């Protein structure tokens, strides 16, 4: 990628952030619309879970393929294709006549979304080559998630209240079109110096692992353990096959050597934990505010602001802290705040009082605002720039997998607790195990942030980067000699 002026780099960052905005906004807007969809499409709790998880599951399954493909054939091309597919999928979602077709069209959206965030992060990584400048750019990237969390519930509530839930998908169309035109004009093309070969078997194993695991978790409360047991077996077999097969390929879909870096491994697990907490938190909060408290979509969206505003305000601060002091402090703040929020709900039934509900939302917003920048920066900063797309895709996959599992596990726990009772009668007690799960996620962020951000962890990252670069040089020399 050619060296760009400071103004041009900022413009590229803004364009990449537009793609993140529509993908992130889509999830937060959708959560507010869940009760309206439930009534209109006669959906069960598991049906609502699938409207979210069908999207995040496909996204998680294809992100690494999209990242490696972008490194191979060109990041700009893949990014533009993603904008087109995501916008078309959004239009189809707005026209869906049934729950089943809505889930299918959400999967179309996800195919496009898989080409956006990891590829955009790869573009940012190759545009901002200075470590501090990159950390600040990633802080801005994280702030966009905060914007989506702040604007999503309000915009979604307003659209659901004044038009219908279908209108929430319309907002992706003008933003997607604007991002497409700006990308065509201002984003320079780039690709990895050495093209990586496709890994179709690895991709199929990833899809089998994620899909089977998610299906088993979501459907277990309604279908029973006996029905979902074969899917759990498929998930376990796919995981074992993936761990056996991938190290034997010269250019695997998932380079397992990445995980020799303690900061990279830590960032991966922290991302799963943090976004599992986010997915479960939004799912429980939306259903509680509308189905238990009886709020309309707009007022439920207003209640989410105390969570969204701190996320928006803390994300750029987290990026600056990562750039100046490293990832440890932001991760410790994030883990402490998220754990405290979970304990408030799990042990003190924060839902039942306006004051504790407000405090729980603020604490979670602070925690989530601090967690995103260190995850992203740690995932890409220790890897060779030629593999930035794959490294960013692993980080993005961890986020989506976390959100998928958060909604699946917490939703399954909630469905088991409620059973045939009404939400109003049993929600608080049925949700308590789910809140304890979210507390454990926050505690994982805290402990892993402490463990994987010290001197020992940095040494493992340096050794891993040296090994990857040495292998890359050998492969390049070998390819040149064969040619």
C-alpha positions as CSV (number, residue, x, y, z in Angstrom):
1,X,0.0,0.0,0.0
2,X,1.5,3.4,-0.9
3,X,2.3,5.9,1.8
4,X,-0.7,8.2,2.3
5,X,-1.0,11.7,3.7
6,X,-2.4,12.2,7.2
7,X,-5.7,13.5,5.9
8,X,-6.1,10.6,3.4
9,X,-5.3,8.1,6.2
10,X,-8.1,9.7,8.4
11,X,-10.5,9.5,5.4
12,X,-9.6,5.8,5.0
13,X,-10.3,5.3,8.7
14,X,-13.6,7.1,8.4
15,X,-14.7,4.9,5.5
16,X,-13.7,1.7,7.3
17,X,-15.6,2.9,10.4
18,X,-18.7,3.3,8.3
19,X,-18.7,-0.4,7.6
20,X,-18.3,-1.2,11.3
21,X,-21.2,1.2,12.0
22,X,-23.7,-0.6,9.9
23,X,-22.6,-4.0,11.1
24,X,-22.6,-3.0,14.8
25,X,-25.8,-0.9,14.5
26,X,-27.6,-3.8,12.9
27,X,-27.1,-5.9,16.1
28,X,-28.0,-3.3,18.6
29,X,-31.1,-2.1,16.6
30,X,-32.2,-5.7,16.2
31,X,-32.2,-6.4,20.0
32,X,-34.7,-3.6,20.6
33,X,-36.9,-5.0,17.9
34,X,-37.0,-8.6,19.3
35,X,-40.3,-8.3,21.2
36,X,-42.0,-6.7,18.2
37,X,-40.7,-9.5,15.9
38,X,-41.8,-12.1,18.5
39,X,-45.4,-10.8,18.3
40,X,-45.5,-10.2,14.5
41,X,-43.8,-13.5,13.5
42,X,-45.1,-15.6,16.4
43,X,-41.6,-16.6,17.4
44,X,-40.5,-18.6,20.4
45,X,-37.4,-17.7,22.6
46,X,-35.3,-20.0,20.5
47,X,-36.6,-18.4,17.4
48,X,-35.5,-15.0,18.7
49,X,-32.1,-16.5,19.5
50,X,-31.8,-17.7,15.9
51,X,-32.5,-14.2,14.4
52,X,-29.3,-13.1,16.2
53,X,-27.2,-16.2,16.1
54,X,-27.9,-17.2,12.5
55,X,-26.1,-13.9,11.6
56,X,-23.3,-14.1,14.1
57,X,-22.7,-17.8,13.4
58,X,-22.3,-17.3,9.6
59,X,-20.2,-14.3,10.3
60,X,-17.9,-16.2,12.7
61,X,-17.6,-19.1,10.3
62,X,-16.5,-17.0,7.3
63,X,-14.4,-14.2,8.8
64,X,-11.1,-16.1,8.5
65,X,-11.9,-17.1,4.9
66,X,-12.7,-13.4,4.2
67,X,-9.5,-12.2,5.8
68,X,-7.2,-14.6,4.0
69,X,-9.1,-14.1,0.7
70,X,-8.6,-10.3,1.1
71,X,-4.9,-10.7,1.7
72,X,-4.7,-12.9,-1.4
73,X,-6.9,-11.2,-4.1
74,X,-7.0,-7.6,-2.7
75,X,-8.6,-6.0,0.4
76,X,-10.4,-3.3,-1.5
77,X,-12.2,-5.7,-3.8
78,X,-13.4,-7.9,-1.0
79,X,-14.4,-4.9,1.1
80,X,-16.6,-3.5,-1.7
81,X,-18.1,-6.9,-2.4
82,X,-19.0,-7.1,1.3
83,X,-20.7,-3.7,1.2
84,X,-22.9,-4.8,-1.7
85,X,-23.9,-8.2,-0.3
86,X,-24.6,-6.7,3.2
87,X,-26.8,-4.0,1.7
88,X,-28.8,-6.5,-0.4
89,X,-29.2,-8.8,2.6
90,X,-30.5,-5.9,4.6
91,X,-33.1,-5.1,1.9
92,X,-34.2,-8.8,1.9
93,X,-34.5,-8.8,5.7
94,X,-36.9,-5.8,5.5
95,X,-39.1,-7.8,3.2
96,X,-39.1,-11.2,5.0
97,X,-42.6,-12.6,5.3
98,X,-41.8,-15.2,7.9
99,X,-39.4,-16.0,10.7
100,X,-37.7,-18.7,8.7
101,X,-37.0,-16.4,5.7
102,X,-35.8,-13.6,8.0
103,X,-33.2,-16.1,9.5
104,X,-32.1,-17.0,5.9
105,X,-31.8,-13.4,4.9
106,X,-29.9,-12.6,8.1
107,X,-27.4,-15.3,6.9
108,X,-27.1,-13.4,3.6
109,X,-26.3,-10.3,5.5
110,X,-23.7,-12.2,7.4
111,X,-21.9,-13.3,4.3
112,X,-21.5,-9.6,3.4
113,X,-20.6,-8.7,7.0
114,X,-17.8,-11.3,7.0
115,X,-16.1,-9.3,4.3
116,X,-16.3,-6.0,6.1
117,X,-14.9,-5.8,9.6
118,X,-11.7,-8.0,9.4
119,X,-10.9,-6.6,6.0
120,X,-11.5,-3.0,7.2
121,X,-9.2,-3.7,10.2
122,X,-6.6,-5.1,7.8
123,X,-6.8,-1.9,5.7
124,X,-6.4,0.2,8.9
125,X,-3.4,-1.9,10.0
126,X,-1.6,-1.4,6.7
127,X,-2.6,2.3,6.5
128,X,-1.5,3.2,10.1
129,X,2.0,1.7,10.3
130,X,3.1,3.6,13.4
131,X,2.3,1.7,16.6
132,X,0.9,4.7,18.6
133,X,-1.0,6.0,15.6
134,X,-2.5,2.6,15.0
135,X,-3.6,2.3,18.6
136,X,-5.4,5.6,18.4
137,X,-7.0,4.6,15.1
138,X,-8.2,1.4,16.8
139,X,-9.5,3.5,19.7
140,X,-11.6,5.5,17.2
141,X,-12.7,2.1,15.7
142,X,-13.8,1.0,19.2
143,X,-15.7,4.3,19.7
144,X,-17.8,3.5,16.6
145,X,-19.1,0.4,18.5
146,X,-20.0,2.8,21.3
147,X,-21.8,5.1,18.8
148,X,-23.8,2.0,17.5
149,X,-24.7,1.1,21.0
150,X,-25.8,4.6,21.8
151,X,-27.7,5.2,18.6
152,X,-28.9,1.7,18.0
153,X,-31.5,1.4,20.8
154,X,-32.8,4.9,20.1
155,X,-32.9,4.7,16.4
156,X,-34.3,1.1,16.6
157,X,-36.9,2.1,19.2
158,X,-38.0,5.1,17.1
159,X,-38.3,3.1,13.9
160,X,-40.1,0.1,15.6
161,X,-42.5,2.5,17.4
162,X,-43.3,4.8,14.4
163,X,-43.0,2.3,11.4
164,X,-42.3,-1.3,12.2
165,X,-39.4,-3.7,12.9
166,X,-38.8,-3.9,9.2
167,X,-37.6,-0.3,9.1
168,X,-34.5,-1.2,11.2
169,X,-32.9,-2.8,8.1
170,X,-33.5,0.3,5.9
171,X,-30.8,2.4,7.6
172,X,-28.1,0.1,6.3
173,X,-28.9,1.0,2.7
174,X,-27.8,4.7,2.5
175,X,-24.7,4.1,4.7
176,X,-23.7,1.0,2.7
177,X,-24.1,2.9,-0.6
178,X,-22.1,5.9,0.6
179,X,-19.3,3.7,2.0
180,X,-19.2,1.8,-1.4
181,X,-18.8,5.0,-3.4
182,X,-16.2,6.4,-1.1
183,X,-14.2,3.2,-1.1
184,X,-14.2,3.2,-4.8
185,X,-12.8,6.7,-4.9
186,X,-10.4,7.0,-1.9
187,X,-9.3,3.6,-0.5
188,X,-6.1,2.4,-2.2
189,X,-5.8,-1.3,-3.2
190,X,-3.6,-3.6,-1.2
191,X,-2.8,-7.3,-0.8
192,X,-0.3,-9.5,1.0
193,X,3.0,-9.8,-0.9
194,X,2.6,-13.6,-1.1
195,X,-0.8,-15.0,-1.9
196,X,-2.0,-17.7,0.5
197,X,-3.7,-20.8,-0.9
198,X,-7.3,-21.6,0.0
199,X,-8.1,-24.2,2.7
200,X,-11.5,-25.5,1.9
201,X,-11.4,-28.5,4.3
202,X,-10.3,-26.2,7.2
203,X,-13.2,-23.9,6.3
204,X,-15.7,-26.8,6.3
205,X,-14.4,-27.9,9.7
206,X,-14.9,-24.4,11.2
207,X,-18.5,-24.3,9.9
208,X,-19.2,-27.7,11.3
209,X,-17.7,-26.8,14.7
210,X,-19.5,-23.5,15.1
211,X,-22.8,-24.6,13.6
212,X,-23.2,-27.8,15.5
213,X,-22.1,-26.3,18.8
214,X,-24.6,-23.4,18.5
215,X,-27.5,-25.6,17.4
216,X,-26.9,-28.0,20.3
217,X,-26.9,-25.1,22.9
218,X,-29.9,-23.3,21.5
219,X,-32.2,-26.3,20.9
220,X,-31.3,-28.3,24.0
221,X,-34.0,-26.7,26.2
222,X,-36.9,-27.5,23.8
223,X,-35.6,-30.6,22.0
224,X,-33.8,-32.4,24.8
225,X,-30.3,-33.7,25.3
226,X,-30.9,-36.8,23.3
227,X,-31.9,-34.9,20.2
228,X,-29.0,-32.5,20.2
229,X,-26.3,-35.0,21.3
230,X,-25.3,-35.9,17.7
231,X,-24.7,-32.2,17.0
232,X,-22.4,-32.0,20.1
233,X,-20.5,-35.1,18.9
234,X,-20.1,-33.5,15.4
235,X,-18.8,-30.3,17.1
236,X,-16.2,-32.2,19.2
237,X,-15.1,-34.3,16.1
238,X,-14.7,-31.1,14.0
239,X,-12.6,-29.5,16.8
240,X,-10.3,-32.6,17.0
241,X,-10.0,-32.8,13.2
242,X,-9.2,-29.1,13.0
243,X,-6.4,-29.3,15.6
244,X,-5.0,-32.3,13.8
245,X,-5.3,-31.1,10.2
246,X,-4.4,-27.4,10.3
247,X,-0.8,-27.7,11.6
248,X,0.0,-30.1,8.8
249,X,-0.8,-27.5,6.1
250,X,1.8,-25.1,4.8
251,X,-0.8,-22.3,4.6
252,X,-3.6,-23.2,6.9
253,X,-6.9,-21.3,7.3
254,X,-6.0,-20.9,11.0
255,X,-2.3,-20.7,11.7
256,X,-2.3,-22.3,15.2
257,X,1.2,-20.9,15.8
258,X,-0.5,-17.5,16.4
259,X,-1.6,-19.0,19.7
260,X,1.9,-19.5,20.9
261,X,1.8,-15.8,21.6
262,X,0.3,-15.4,25.1
263,X,-1.1,-11.9,24.3
264,X,-2.8,-13.1,21.1
265,X,-4.3,-16.2,22.9
266,X,-5.4,-14.0,25.7
267,X,-6.9,-11.4,23.4
268,X,-8.8,-14.3,21.7
269,X,-10.3,-15.7,24.9
270,X,-11.0,-12.2,26.3
271,X,-12.8,-11.3,23.1
272,X,-15.0,-14.4,23.4
273,X,-15.7,-13.7,27.0
274,X,-16.4,-9.9,26.6
275,X,-18.7,-10.4,23.6
276,X,-20.5,-13.4,25.2
277,X,-21.2,-11.0,28.0
278,X,-22.4,-8.3,25.6
279,X,-24.7,-10.7,23.6
280,X,-26.2,-12.1,26.8
281,X,-26.6,-8.7,28.4
282,X,-28.4,-7.2,25.5
283,X,-30.7,-10.2,25.1
284,X,-31.7,-10.3,28.8
285,X,-32.1,-6.5,29.1
286,X,-34.3,-6.1,26.0
287,X,-36.6,-8.9,27.0
288,X,-36.8,-7.7,30.5
289,X,-37.5,-4.0,29.7
290,X,-40.2,-4.8,27.1
291,X,-41.8,-8.1,28.2
292,X,-41.6,-7.6,32.0
293,X,-41.6,-3.9,32.6
294,X,-44.0,-3.4,29.6
295,X,-42.0,-0.5,28.0
296,X,-42.4,0.2,24.4
297,X,-39.4,-0.1,22.0
298,X,-38.5,3.6,22.2
299,X,-38.5,3.8,26.0
300,X,-36.6,0.6,26.2
301,X,-34.0,2.1,23.9
302,X,-33.8,5.2,26.2
303,X,-33.1,2.9,29.2
304,X,-30.2,1.4,27.3
305,X,-28.4,4.8,27.0
306,X,-26.7,4.5,30.4
307,X,-24.9,1.5,29.1
308,X,-24.2,2.9,25.6
309,X,-22.9,6.3,26.5
310,X,-20.0,5.1,28.7
311,X,-19.0,2.7,26.0
312,X,-18.9,5.6,23.5
313,X,-16.9,7.8,25.9
314,X,-14.5,5.1,27.2
315,X,-13.5,3.5,23.9
316,X,-11.2,6.3,22.6
317,X,-9.7,6.7,26.1
318,X,-8.9,3.0,26.0
319,X,-7.3,3.4,22.6
320,X,-5.0,6.2,23.9
321,X,-4.1,4.2,27.0
322,X,-3.2,1.2,24.9
323,X,-1.0,3.5,22.7
324,X,0.8,5.1,25.7
325,X,0.8,2.5,28.5
326,X,-0.1,-0.9,26.9
327,X,-3.2,-3.1,27.1
328,X,-3.0,-4.1,30.8
329,X,-4.8,-1.1,32.5
330,X,-7.7,-1.0,30.0
331,X,-8.2,-4.7,30.4
332,X,-8.2,-4.5,34.2
333,X,-10.7,-1.7,34.2
334,X,-12.9,-3.6,31.8
335,X,-12.8,-6.8,33.7
336,X,-13.5,-5.2,37.1
337,X,-16.4,-3.1,35.8
338,X,-18.1,-6.0,33.9
339,X,-17.7,-8.3,36.8
340,X,-19.2,-5.8,39.2
341,X,-22.1,-5.3,36.8
342,X,-22.8,-9.0,36.6
343,X,-22.7,-9.4,40.4
344,X,-25.3,-6.6,40.8
345,X,-27.8,-8.4,38.7
346,X,-27.0,-11.9,39.8
347,X,-26.7,-11.4,43.6
348,X,-28.8,-8.2,44.2
349,X,-31.5,-8.4,41.5
350,X,-30.5,-5.1,40.0
351,X,-33.5,-5.2,37.6
352,X,-36.0,-4.7,40.5
353,X,-34.8,-1.2,41.4
354,X,-34.3,1.8,39.0
355,X,-31.1,2.9,40.9
356,X,-29.4,-0.5,40.7
357,X,-30.5,-1.1,37.2
358,X,-29.0,2.2,36.1
359,X,-25.8,1.5,38.0
360,X,-25.5,-2.0,36.4
361,X,-25.9,-0.5,33.0
362,X,-23.3,2.2,33.6
363,X,-20.8,-0.3,34.9
364,X,-21.2,-2.7,32.0
365,X,-20.9,0.2,29.5
366,X,-17.6,1.3,31.1
367,X,-16.3,-2.2,31.0
368,X,-17.2,-2.9,27.4
369,X,-15.9,0.5,26.4
370,X,-12.4,-0.3,27.7
371,X,-12.2,-3.9,26.4
372,X,-12.4,-3.5,22.6
373,X,-9.2,-1.5,21.8
374,X,-6.8,-3.8,23.7
375,X,-8.3,-6.8,22.1
376,X,-7.9,-5.5,18.5
377,X,-4.5,-3.9,19.0
378,X,-3.0,-7.0,20.7
379,X,-4.4,-9.3,18.0
380,X,-2.7,-7.4,15.1
381,X,0.3,-5.6,16.5
382,X,2.5,-8.7,17.1
383,X,1.9,-10.3,13.7
384,X,3.6,-9.8,10.4
385,X,1.8,-7.1,8.3
386,X,1.4,-9.6,5.5
387,X,-0.9,-11.7,7.7
388,X,-2.8,-8.8,9.1
389,X,-6.0,-9.9,7.5
390,X,-5.9,-13.4,9.0
391,X,-4.9,-12.1,12.4
392,X,-7.6,-9.5,12.4
393,X,-10.1,-12.1,11.2
394,X,-9.2,-14.4,14.2
395,X,-9.9,-11.5,16.5
396,X,-13.2,-10.7,14.8
397,X,-14.2,-14.4,14.7
398,X,-13.6,-14.5,18.5
399,X,-16.0,-11.5,18.9
400,X,-18.7,-13.1,16.8
401,X,-18.3,-16.5,18.3
402,X,-18.5,-15.0,21.8
403,X,-21.7,-13.1,20.9
404,X,-23.2,-16.3,19.4
405,X,-22.4,-18.3,22.5
406,X,-23.5,-15.6,24.8
407,X,-27.0,-15.4,23.2
408,X,-27.2,-19.2,22.8
409,X,-26.1,-20.1,26.4
410,X,-27.9,-17.3,28.2
411,X,-31.0,-17.7,26.1
412,X,-31.1,-21.5,26.7
413,X,-30.7,-20.9,30.5
414,X,-33.5,-18.4,30.4
415,X,-35.8,-20.6,28.3
416,X,-35.2,-23.5,30.7
417,X,-36.0,-21.3,33.7
418,X,-39.2,-19.8,32.3
419,X,-40.6,-23.0,30.8
420,X,-44.3,-22.6,30.2
421,X,-44.7,-19.7,32.6
422,X,-45.0,-16.1,31.6
423,X,-42.1,-13.7,31.5
424,X,-43.6,-11.4,34.1
425,X,-43.9,-14.2,36.7
426,X,-40.5,-15.9,36.5
427,X,-38.1,-13.7,34.5
428,X,-36.0,-12.4,37.4
429,X,-35.4,-15.8,39.0
430,X,-35.0,-17.5,35.6
431,X,-32.4,-14.9,34.5
432,X,-30.2,-15.2,37.6
433,X,-28.1,-18.1,36.3
434,X,-27.6,-16.2,33.1
435,X,-26.3,-13.2,35.1
436,X,-23.9,-15.4,37.0
437,X,-22.6,-16.6,33.6
438,X,-22.0,-13.0,32.5
439,X,-20.2,-12.4,35.8
440,X,-17.9,-15.3,35.1
441,X,-17.2,-13.7,31.6
442,X,-16.2,-10.4,33.3
443,X,-13.9,-12.2,35.7
444,X,-12.3,-14.0,32.8
445,X,-11.5,-10.6,31.2
446,X,-9.9,-9.4,34.4
447,X,-7.8,-12.5,35.1
448,X,-6.6,-13.1,31.5
449,X,-5.9,-9.3,31.1
450,X,-3.6,-9.5,34.1
451,X,-2.0,-12.8,33.0
452,X,-1.3,-12.1,29.3
453,X,-0.1,-8.5,29.4
454,X,3.1,-8.8,31.4
455,X,6.8,-9.2,30.5
456,X,6.6,-13.0,30.1
457,X,3.6,-12.6,27.7
458,X,5.4,-10.0,25.6
459,X,8.4,-12.3,25.2
460,X,6.1,-15.1,23.9
461,X,4.7,-12.6,21.3
462,X,8.2,-11.6,20.2
463,X,9.2,-15.2,19.7
464,X,6.0,-16.0,17.8
465,X,6.5,-13.0,15.5
466,X,10.1,-14.1,14.7
467,X,9.0,-17.6,13.9
468,X,6.2,-16.5,11.6
469,X,8.5,-14.0,9.8
470,X,11.2,-16.7,9.4
471,X,8.7,-19.2,7.9
472,X,7.3,-16.5,5.7
473,X,10.8,-15.7,4.3
474,X,11.5,-19.3,3.7
475,X,8.2,-19.8,1.8
476,X,8.8,-16.7,-0.3
477,X,12.4,-17.9,-1.2
478,X,11.1,-21.4,-2.0
479,X,8.4,-20.0,-4.3
480,X,10.9,-17.8,-6.1
481,X,13.3,-20.7,-6.6
482,X,10.5,-22.9,-8.0
483,X,9.5,-20.1,-10.4
